[in-house]
Amino acid sequence: MPAATFKGNKQSLPSKPCVACGRAMAWRKCWAKNWAEVKYCSDACRQAPKAKHA
């Protein structure tokens, strides 16, 4: 998503679920360059054991 198209309406931002917990993650400017690679909503989900996410 190009940053130039954002006009302040957060409802139009893309989102996707966290791989670990399933919570919806809204697009953030800091994720602009690697949005396709973002999988986890937080450091806690990233560091949690894989077996817990079954």
N, CA, C, O and CB atoms as a CASP TS submission, in Angstrom:
PFRMAT TS
TARGET T0000
AUTHOR 0000-0000-0000
METHOD Language model
MODEL 1
PARENT N/A
ATOM      1  N   MET     1       0.839  -1.184   0.000  1.00  0.00           N
ATOM      2  CA  MET     1       0.000   0.000   0.000  1.00  0.00           C
ATOM      3  C   MET     1       0.877   1.238   0.000  1.00  0.00           C
ATOM      4  O   MET     1       1.656   1.430   0.933  1.00  0.00           O
ATOM      5  CB  MET     1      -0.951   0.003   1.210  1.00  0.00           C
ATOM      6  N   PRO     2       0.778   2.062  -0.991  1.00  0.00           N
ATOM      7  CA  PRO     2       1.580   3.284  -1.026  1.00  0.00           C
ATOM      8  C   PRO     2       1.131   4.257   0.061  1.00  0.00           C
ATOM      9  O   PRO     2      -0.066   4.455   0.269  1.00  0.00           O
ATOM     10  CB  PRO     2       1.485   3.950  -2.407  1.00  0.00           C
ATOM     11  N   ALA     3       2.078   4.852   0.739  1.00  0.00           N
ATOM     12  CA  ALA     3       1.764   5.782   1.822  1.00  0.00           C
ATOM     13  C   ALA     3       1.044   7.022   1.311  1.00  0.00           C
ATOM     14  O   ALA     3       0.316   7.660   2.072  1.00  0.00           O
ATOM     15  CB  ALA     3       3.035   6.187   2.550  1.00  0.00           C
ATOM     16  N   ALA     4       1.226   7.379   0.047  1.00  0.00           N
ATOM     17  CA  ALA     4       0.611   8.584  -0.510  1.00  0.00           C
ATOM     18  C   ALA     4      -0.904   8.461  -0.608  1.00  0.00           C
ATOM     19  O   ALA     4      -1.589   9.482  -0.670  1.00  0.00           O
ATOM     20  CB  ALA     4       1.190   8.880  -1.881  1.00  0.00           C
ATOM     21  N   THR     5      -1.458   7.235  -0.625  1.00  0.00           N
ATOM     22  CA  THR     5      -2.900   7.065  -0.763  1.00  0.00           C
ATOM     23  C   THR     5      -3.633   7.120   0.569  1.00  0.00           C
ATOM     24  O   THR     5      -4.861   7.209   0.575  1.00  0.00           O
ATOM     25  CB  THR     5      -3.196   5.759  -1.443  1.00  0.00           C
ATOM     26  N   PHE     6      -2.941   7.071   1.687  1.00  0.00           N
ATOM     27  CA  PHE     6      -3.580   7.107   2.999  1.00  0.00           C
ATOM     28  C   PHE     6      -3.992   8.529   3.335  1.00  0.00           C
ATOM     29  O   PHE     6      -3.154   9.429   3.390  1.00  0.00           O
ATOM     30  CB  PHE     6      -2.641   6.548   4.083  1.00  0.00           C
ATOM     31  N   LYS     7      -5.281   8.730   3.559  1.00  0.00           N
ATOM     32  CA  LYS     7      -5.818  10.059   3.850  1.00  0.00           C
ATOM     33  C   LYS     7      -6.383  10.154   5.272  1.00  0.00           C
ATOM     34  O   LYS     7      -7.146  11.076   5.559  1.00  0.00           O
ATOM     35  CB  LYS     7      -6.904  10.414   2.839  1.00  0.00           C
ATOM     36  N   GLY     8      -6.031   9.234   6.160  1.00  0.00           N
ATOM     37  CA  GLY     8      -6.490   9.301   7.535  1.00  0.00           C
ATOM     38  C   GLY     8      -7.649   8.376   7.856  1.00  0.00           C
ATOM     39  O   GLY     8      -8.071   8.319   9.011  1.00  0.00           O
ATOM     40  N   ASN     9      -8.181   7.650   6.882  1.00  0.00           N
ATOM     41  CA  ASN     9      -9.287   6.738   7.115  1.00  0.00           C
ATOM     42  C   ASN     9      -8.738   5.353   7.432  1.00  0.00           C
ATOM     43  O   ASN     9      -8.353   4.618   6.523  1.00  0.00           O
ATOM     44  CB  ASN     9     -10.232   6.689   5.891  1.00  0.00           C
ATOM     45  N   LYS    10      -8.697   4.995   8.697  1.00  0.00           N
ATOM     46  CA  LYS    10      -8.115   3.721   9.103  1.00  0.00           C
ATOM     47  C   LYS    10      -8.966   2.524   8.712  1.00  0.00           C
ATOM     48  O   LYS    10      -8.465   1.400   8.705  1.00  0.00           O
ATOM     49  CB  LYS    10      -7.898   3.712  10.583  1.00  0.00           C
ATOM     50  N   GLN    11     -10.229   2.727   8.388  1.00  0.00           N
ATOM     51  CA  GLN    11     -11.094   1.630   7.965  1.00  0.00           C
ATOM     52  C   GLN    11     -10.650   1.037   6.635  1.00  0.00           C
ATOM     53  O   GLN    11     -10.913  -0.133   6.361  1.00  0.00           O
ATOM     54  CB  GLN    11     -12.531   2.107   7.861  1.00  0.00           C
ATOM     55  N   SER    12      -9.983   1.828   5.812  1.00  0.00           N
ATOM     56  CA  SER    12      -9.584   1.356   4.489  1.00  0.00           C
ATOM     57  C   SER    12      -8.210   0.686   4.475  1.00  0.00           C
ATOM     58  O   SER    12      -7.770   0.225   3.422  1.00  0.00           O
ATOM     59  CB  SER    12      -9.588   2.505   3.523  1.00  0.00           C
ATOM     60  N   LEU    13      -7.526   0.622   5.614  1.00  0.00           N
ATOM     61  CA  LEU    13      -6.218  -0.024   5.665  1.00  0.00           C
ATOM     62  C   LEU    13      -6.375  -1.540   5.562  1.00  0.00           C
ATOM     63  O   LEU    13      -7.335  -2.090   6.100  1.00  0.00           O
ATOM     64  CB  LEU    13      -5.473   0.356   6.965  1.00  0.00           C
ATOM     65  N   PRO    14      -5.458  -2.223   4.888  1.00  0.00           N
ATOM     66  CA  PRO    14      -5.534  -3.681   4.806  1.00  0.00           C
ATOM     67  C   PRO    14      -5.224  -4.316   6.156  1.00  0.00           C
ATOM     68  O   PRO    14      -4.549  -3.719   6.994  1.00  0.00           O
ATOM     69  CB  PRO    14      -4.567  -4.211   3.739  1.00  0.00           C
ATOM     70  N   SER    15      -5.718  -5.519   6.356  1.00  0.00           N
ATOM     71  CA  SER    15      -5.435  -6.253   7.585  1.00  0.00           C
ATOM     72  C   SER    15      -5.301  -7.732   7.257  1.00  0.00           C
ATOM     73  O   SER    15      -5.722  -8.189   6.195  1.00  0.00           O
ATOM     74  CB  SER    15      -6.546  -6.021   8.647  1.00  0.00           C
ATOM     75  N   LYS    16      -4.705  -8.473   8.189  1.00  0.00           N
ATOM     76  CA  LYS    16      -4.583  -9.922   8.045  1.00  0.00           C
ATOM     77  C   LYS    16      -4.442 -10.523   9.434  1.00  0.00           C
ATOM     78  O   LYS    16      -4.061  -9.815  10.366  1.00  0.00           O
ATOM     79  CB  LYS    16      -3.368 -10.310   7.136  1.00  0.00           C
ATOM     80  N   PRO    17      -4.738 -11.809   9.600  1.00  0.00           N
ATOM     81  CA  PRO    17      -4.666 -12.424  10.928  1.00  0.00           C
ATOM     82  C   PRO    17      -3.239 -12.803  11.324  1.00  0.00           C
ATOM     83  O   PRO    17      -2.409 -13.125  10.473  1.00  0.00           O
ATOM     84  CB  PRO    17      -5.548 -13.657  10.972  1.00  0.00           C
ATOM     85  N   CYS    18      -2.973 -12.761  12.609  1.00  0.00           N
ATOM     86  CA  CYS    18      -1.698 -13.214  13.167  1.00  0.00           C
ATOM     87  C   CYS    18      -1.633 -14.734  13.041  1.00  0.00           C
ATOM     88  O   CYS    18      -2.621 -15.420  13.302  1.00  0.00           O
ATOM     89  CB  CYS    18      -1.536 -12.763  14.664  1.00  0.00           C
ATOM     90  N   VAL    19      -0.486 -15.259  12.648  1.00  0.00           N
ATOM     91  CA  VAL    19      -0.307 -16.703  12.481  1.00  0.00           C
ATOM     92  C   VAL    19      -0.442 -17.427  13.817  1.00  0.00           C
ATOM     93  O   VAL    19      -0.942 -18.551  13.859  1.00  0.00           O
ATOM     94  CB  VAL    19       1.062 -17.006  11.851  1.00  0.00           C
ATOM     95  N   ALA    20      -0.007 -16.806  14.901  1.00  0.00           N
ATOM     96  CA  ALA    20       0.012 -17.452  16.205  1.00  0.00           C
ATOM     97  C   ALA    20      -1.335 -17.393  16.921  1.00  0.00           C
ATOM     98  O   ALA    20      -1.850 -18.426  17.349  1.00  0.00           O
ATOM     99  CB  ALA    20       1.067 -16.820  17.064  1.00  0.00           C
ATOM    100  N   CYS    21      -1.910 -16.202  17.059  1.00  0.00           N
ATOM    101  CA  CYS    21      -3.107 -16.051  17.886  1.00  0.00           C
ATOM    102  C   CYS    21      -4.381 -15.796  17.091  1.00  0.00           C
ATOM    103  O   CYS    21      -5.477 -15.938  17.633  1.00  0.00           O
ATOM    104  CB  CYS    21      -2.905 -14.933  18.852  1.00  0.00           C
ATOM    105  N   GLY    22      -4.265 -15.428  15.834  1.00  0.00           N
ATOM    106  CA  GLY    22      -5.434 -15.202  15.006  1.00  0.00           C
ATOM    107  C   GLY    22      -6.023 -13.804  15.077  1.00  0.00           C
ATOM    108  O   GLY    22      -7.006 -13.523  14.392  1.00  0.00           O
ATOM    109  N   ARG    23      -5.453 -12.920  15.884  1.00  0.00           N
ATOM    110  CA  ARG    23      -5.953 -11.550  15.966  1.00  0.00           C
ATOM    111  C   ARG    23      -5.698 -10.824  14.659  1.00  0.00           C
ATOM    112  O   ARG    23      -4.721 -11.094  13.960  1.00  0.00           O
ATOM    113  CB  ARG    23      -5.297 -10.796  17.136  1.00  0.00           C
ATOM    114  N   ALA    24      -6.592  -9.896  14.340  1.00  0.00           N
ATOM    115  CA  ALA    24      -6.429  -9.108  13.122  1.00  0.00           C
ATOM    116  C   ALA    24      -5.342  -8.059  13.322  1.00  0.00           C
ATOM    117  O   ALA    24      -5.321  -7.359  14.335  1.00  0.00           O
ATOM    118  CB  ALA    24      -7.759  -8.438  12.721  1.00  0.00           C
ATOM    119  N   MET    25      -4.447  -7.956  12.355  1.00  0.00           N
ATOM    120  CA  MET    25      -3.383  -6.939  12.385  1.00  0.00           C
ATOM    121  C   MET    25      -3.663  -5.937  11.290  1.00  0.00           C
ATOM    122  O   MET    25      -3.773  -6.317  10.124  1.00  0.00           O
ATOM    123  CB  MET    25      -1.961  -7.577  12.207  1.00  0.00           C
ATOM    124  N   ALA    26      -3.780  -4.679  11.629  1.00  0.00           N
ATOM    125  CA  ALA    26      -3.972  -3.628  10.633  1.00  0.00           C
ATOM    126  C   ALA    26      -2.614  -3.184  10.114  1.00  0.00           C
ATOM    127  O   ALA    26      -1.615  -3.239  10.830  1.00  0.00           O
ATOM    128  CB  ALA    26      -4.754  -2.425  11.228  1.00  0.00           C
ATOM    129  N   TRP    27      -2.588  -2.743   8.862  1.00  0.00           N
ATOM    130  CA  TRP    27      -1.366  -2.262   8.229  1.00  0.00           C
ATOM    131  C   TRP    27      -0.804  -1.095   9.021  1.00  0.00           C
ATOM    132  O   TRP    27      -1.554  -0.243   9.497  1.00  0.00           O
ATOM    133  CB  TRP    27      -1.628  -1.848   6.768  1.00  0.00           C
ATOM    134  N   ARG    28       0.521  -1.054   9.162  1.00  0.00           N
ATOM    135  CA  ARG    28       1.215   0.053   9.829  1.00  0.00           C
ATOM    136  C   ARG    28       2.274   0.609   8.888  1.00  0.00           C
ATOM    137  O   ARG    28       2.819  -0.104   8.046  1.00  0.00           O
ATOM    138  CB  ARG    28       1.861  -0.410  11.175  1.00  0.00           C
ATOM    139  N   LYS    29       2.548   1.883   9.050  1.00  0.00           N
ATOM    140  CA  LYS    29       3.535   2.526   8.179  1.00  0.00           C
ATOM    141  C   LYS    29       4.900   1.852   8.298  1.00  0.00           C
ATOM    142  O   LYS    29       5.610   1.721   7.301  1.00  0.00           O
ATOM    143  CB  LYS    29       3.655   4.017   8.519  1.00  0.00           C
ATOM    144  N   CYS    30       5.279   1.422   9.507  1.00  0.00           N
ATOM    145  CA  CYS    30       6.580   0.777   9.688  1.00  0.00           C
ATOM    146  C   CYS    30       6.659  -0.582   8.981  1.00  0.00           C
ATOM    147  O   CYS    30       7.750  -1.108   8.762  1.00  0.00           O
ATOM    148  CB  CYS    30       6.868   0.601  11.175  1.00  0.00           C
ATOM    149  N   TRP    31       5.506  -1.145   8.627  1.00  0.00           N
ATOM    150  CA  TRP    31       5.472  -2.409   7.900  1.00  0.00           C
ATOM    151  C   TRP    31       5.327  -2.206   6.396  1.00  0.00           C
ATOM    152  O   TRP    31       5.145  -3.182   5.667  1.00  0.00           O
ATOM    153  CB  TRP    31       4.338  -3.269   8.412  1.00  0.00           C
ATOM    154  N   ALA    32       5.400  -0.991   5.921  1.00  0.00           N
ATOM    155  CA  ALA    32       5.136  -0.684   4.514  1.00  0.00           C
ATOM    156  C   ALA    32       6.049  -1.461   3.563  1.00  0.00           C
ATOM    157  O   ALA    32       5.591  -1.940   2.525  1.00  0.00           O
ATOM    158  CB  ALA    32       5.298   0.805   4.273  1.00  0.00           C
ATOM    159  N   LYS    33       7.323  -1.589   3.901  1.00  0.00           N
ATOM    160  CA  LYS    33       8.277  -2.237   2.996  1.00  0.00           C
ATOM    161  C   LYS    33       8.205  -3.752   3.029  1.00  0.00           C
ATOM    162  O   LYS    33       8.622  -4.406   2.073  1.00  0.00           O
ATOM    163  CB  LYS    33       9.670  -1.806   3.333  1.00  0.00           C
ATOM    164  N   ASN    34       7.679  -4.332   4.120  1.00  0.00           N
ATOM    165  CA  ASN    34       7.674  -5.793   4.230  1.00  0.00           C
ATOM    166  C   ASN    34       6.326  -6.347   4.696  1.00  0.00           C
ATOM    167  O   ASN    34       6.299  -7.334   5.431  1.00  0.00           O
ATOM    168  CB  ASN    34       8.761  -6.239   5.185  1.00  0.00           C
ATOM    169  N   TRP    35       5.224  -5.747   4.295  1.00  0.00           N
ATOM    170  CA  TRP    35       3.893  -6.179   4.716  1.00  0.00           C
ATOM    171  C   TRP    35       3.632  -7.637   4.346  1.00  0.00           C
ATOM    172  O   TRP    35       2.952  -8.340   5.093  1.00  0.00           O
ATOM    173  CB  TRP    35       2.828  -5.285   4.090  1.00  0.00           C
ATOM    174  N   ALA    36       4.145  -8.099   3.236  1.00  0.00           N
ATOM    175  CA  ALA    36       3.926  -9.484   2.814  1.00  0.00           C
ATOM    176  C   ALA    36       4.607 -10.482   3.749  1.00  0.00           C
ATOM    177  O   ALA    36       4.148 -11.617   3.879  1.00  0.00           O
ATOM    178  CB  ALA    36       4.434  -9.684   1.393  1.00  0.00           C
ATOM    179  N   GLU    37       5.689 -10.072   4.395  1.00  0.00           N
ATOM    180  CA  GLU    37       6.425 -10.965   5.278  1.00  0.00           C
ATOM    181  C   GLU    37       5.960 -10.898   6.734  1.00  0.00           C
ATOM    182  O   GLU    37       6.359 -11.746   7.532  1.00  0.00           O
ATOM    183  CB  GLU    37       7.886 -10.644   5.205  1.00  0.00           C
ATOM    184  N   VAL    38       5.141  -9.931   7.101  1.00  0.00           N
ATOM    185  CA  VAL    38       4.677  -9.783   8.486  1.00  0.00           C
ATOM    186  C   VAL    38       3.733 -10.939   8.806  1.00  0.00           C
ATOM    187  O   VAL    38       2.753 -11.160   8.094  1.00  0.00           O
ATOM    188  CB  VAL    38       3.963  -8.399   8.705  1.00  0.00           C
ATOM    189  N   LYS    39       4.034 -11.689   9.895  1.00  0.00           N
ATOM    190  CA  LYS    39       3.233 -12.852  10.271  1.00  0.00           C
ATOM    191  C   LYS    39       2.662 -12.748  11.675  1.00  0.00           C
ATOM    192  O   LYS    39       1.609 -13.320  11.955  1.00  0.00           O
ATOM    193  CB  LYS    39       4.062 -14.098  10.161  1.00  0.00           C
ATOM    194  N   TYR    40       3.340 -12.028  12.562  1.00  0.00           N
ATOM    195  CA  TYR    40       2.964 -12.005  13.967  1.00  0.00           C
ATOM    196  C   TYR    40       2.565 -10.606  14.422  1.00  0.00           C
ATOM    197  O   TYR    40       3.110  -9.612  13.942  1.00  0.00           O
ATOM    198  CB  TYR    40       4.104 -12.521  14.819  1.00  0.00           C
ATOM    199  N   CYS    41       1.607 -10.531  15.354  1.00  0.00           N
ATOM    200  CA  CYS    41       1.114  -9.244  15.828  1.00  0.00           C
ATOM    201  C   CYS    41       2.013  -8.647  16.910  1.00  0.00           C
ATOM    202  O   CYS    41       1.960  -7.443  17.158  1.00  0.00           O
ATOM    203  CB  CYS    41      -0.298  -9.395  16.359  1.00  0.00           C
ATOM    204  N   SER    42       2.835  -9.470  17.553  1.00  0.00           N
ATOM    205  CA  SER    42       3.654  -8.969  18.653  1.00  0.00           C
ATOM    206  C   SER    42       4.893  -9.846  18.839  1.00  0.00           C
ATOM    207  O   SER    42       5.007 -10.924  18.256  1.00  0.00           O
ATOM    208  CB  SER    42       2.834  -8.915  19.957  1.00  0.00           C
ATOM    209  N   ASP    43       5.810  -9.357  19.662  1.00  0.00           N
ATOM    210  CA  ASP    43       6.993 -10.154  19.994  1.00  0.00           C
ATOM    211  C   ASP    43       6.600 -11.400  20.777  1.00  0.00           C
ATOM    212  O   ASP    43       7.233 -12.446  20.632  1.00  0.00           O
ATOM    213  CB  ASP    43       8.000  -9.318  20.799  1.00  0.00           C
ATOM    214  N   ALA    44       5.570 -11.302  21.600  1.00  0.00           N
ATOM    215  CA  ALA    44       5.122 -12.457  22.382  1.00  0.00           C
ATOM    216  C   ALA    44       4.656 -13.588  21.468  1.00  0.00           C
ATOM    217  O   ALA    44       4.984 -14.750  21.708  1.00  0.00           O
ATOM    218  CB  ALA    44       3.988 -12.050  23.340  1.00  0.00           C
ATOM    219  N   CYS    45       3.905 -13.265  20.435  1.00  0.00           N
ATOM    220  CA  CYS    45       3.456 -14.293  19.484  1.00  0.00           C
ATOM    221  C   CYS    45       4.632 -14.853  18.690  1.00  0.00           C
ATOM    222  O   CYS    45       4.661 -16.048  18.394  1.00  0.00           O
ATOM    223  CB  CYS    45       2.401 -13.714  18.523  1.00  0.00           C
ATOM    224  N   ARG    46       5.586 -14.019  18.348  1.00  0.00           N
ATOM    225  CA  ARG    46       6.748 -14.467  17.587  1.00  0.00           C
ATOM    226  C   ARG    46       7.598 -15.437  18.405  1.00  0.00           C
ATOM    227  O   ARG    46       8.162 -16.379  17.850  1.00  0.00           O
ATOM    228  CB  ARG    46       7.591 -13.265  17.147  1.00  0.00           C
ATOM    229  N   GLN    47       7.695 -15.221  19.706  1.00  0.00           N
ATOM    230  CA  GLN    47       8.571 -16.030  20.554  1.00  0.00           C
ATOM    231  C   GLN    47       7.866 -17.225  21.187  1.00  0.00           C
ATOM    232  O   GLN    47       8.525 -18.081  21.777  1.00  0.00           O
ATOM    233  CB  GLN    47       9.157 -15.172  21.635  1.00  0.00           C
ATOM    234  N   ALA    48       6.562 -17.299  21.079  1.00  0.00           N
ATOM    235  CA  ALA    48       5.813 -18.413  21.686  1.00  0.00           C
ATOM    236  C   ALA    48       6.191 -19.726  20.994  1.00  0.00           C
ATOM    237  O   ALA    48       6.514 -19.735  19.806  1.00  0.00           O
ATOM    238  CB  ALA    48       4.269 -18.167  21.586  1.00  0.00           C
ATOM    239  N   PRO    49       6.148 -20.824  21.735  1.00  0.00           N
ATOM    240  CA  PRO    49       6.481 -22.126  21.135  1.00  0.00           C
ATOM    241  C   PRO    49       5.495 -22.488  20.031  1.00  0.00           C
ATOM    242  O   PRO    49       4.304 -22.191  20.126  1.00  0.00           O
ATOM    243  CB  PRO    49       6.493 -23.228  22.209  1.00  0.00           C
ATOM    244  N   LYS    50       5.996 -23.125  18.999  1.00  0.00           N
ATOM    245  CA  LYS    50       5.177 -23.481  17.835  1.00  0.00           C
ATOM    246  C   LYS    50       4.044 -24.453  18.208  1.00  0.00           C
ATOM    247  O   LYS    50       2.960 -24.366  17.631  1.00  0.00           O
ATOM    248  CB  LYS    50       6.062 -24.103  16.744  1.00  0.00           C
ATOM    249  N   ALA    51       4.268 -25.372  19.151  1.00  0.00           N
ATOM    250  CA  ALA    51       3.264 -26.356  19.530  1.00  0.00           C
ATOM    251  C   ALA    51       2.039 -25.699  20.159  1.00  0.00           C
ATOM    252  O   ALA    51       0.940 -26.249  20.093  1.00  0.00           O
ATOM    253  CB  ALA    51       3.862 -27.368  20.492  1.00  0.00           C
ATOM    254  N   LYS    52       2.218 -24.539  20.762  1.00  0.00           N
ATOM    255  CA  LYS    52       1.119 -23.843  21.417  1.00  0.00           C
ATOM    256  C   LYS    52       0.117 -23.295  20.406  1.00  0.00           C
ATOM    257  O   LYS    52      -1.038 -23.053  20.756  1.00  0.00           O
ATOM    258  CB  LYS    52       1.655 -22.714  22.280  1.00  0.00           C
ATOM    259  N   HIS    53       0.537 -23.097  19.163  1.00  0.00           N
ATOM    260  CA  HIS    53      -0.300 -22.482  18.139  1.00  0.00           C
ATOM    261  C   HIS    53      -1.150 -23.480  17.372  1.00  0.00           C
ATOM    262  O   HIS    53      -1.667 -23.142  16.307  1.00  0.00           O
ATOM    263  CB  HIS    53       0.555 -21.725  17.182  1.00  0.00           C
ATOM    264  N   ALA    54      -1.309 -24.673  17.865  1.00  0.00           N
ATOM    265  CA  ALA    54      -2.050 -25.706  17.138  1.00  0.00           C
ATOM    266  C   ALA    54      -3.514 -25.466  17.050  1.00  0.00           C
ATOM    267  O   ALA    54      -4.236 -26.270  16.461  1.00  0.00           O
ATOM    268  CB  ALA    54      -1.834 -27.004  17.758  1.00  0.00           C
TER
END
